[in-house]
């Protein structure tokens, strides 16, 4: 499935508080699937407590494996308002470290566990907070929400086919 960004805030490449994709591209894989559809994009609030969408919603069936996008340490694994949530502090991302969040998830990890990129954190649960058949993926630095898509390198975001371009000045083979 191709990554398609839709909804308010779609395609924004910068998080609130600065920094961009080239600074944060530490992810080695998507949290679900290989190229899940982005059902709702990141839409940062104008104020810390204002309305907005503080993450992205990725298509994910009930029971789909949810994986760590990068190496780190589980900072939370439990239930919040009846939904399973896992948070991972990403290794080597500064102070305070970047932290990814995943919900709703049936956790297979515990607080304090070290995880590697691609390791299963748990499985997606059917009942989400604001969508069905999706995983809400978030990113924070301290208390500031950022666009989690900025964690992905371009080769994971681009879904189009590879294209070979001609090299000028090189003779064609006979």
C-alpha angles and dihedrals in degrees: 000000000000122000107252120179114209136164135040115337093019114161098013109150102192132071125221107271096035135277126109144217095282090055096049106031093128099128119110098189144007115269091239130024124341100282108358122190112259100229095184127012132220114282110179118212118247089230131025093260098031128113119279143109110274098197141002130279114227124194107255130160122224108277095020112145113256112210135196108254092210140005118283147108127290106246095178137012117169146075126309118184089344095308128108113244132184123189124190126193106217117232119242097010100121135252118341090023123231111262126203122205129201127192146211094020135149095223121230092178134065135221109282096025115136113228135191128216109283095019114140111252094182140292132294115259123221099233112069130180097247108358139037124233093015143108117224106217118192138181129203139174105200105316095334118104117220136185107274091205087072087072092065121086116232093257090062094045099046111083101177124106121271113262127203113214125203117261108228118229096021114114117238116248115257 
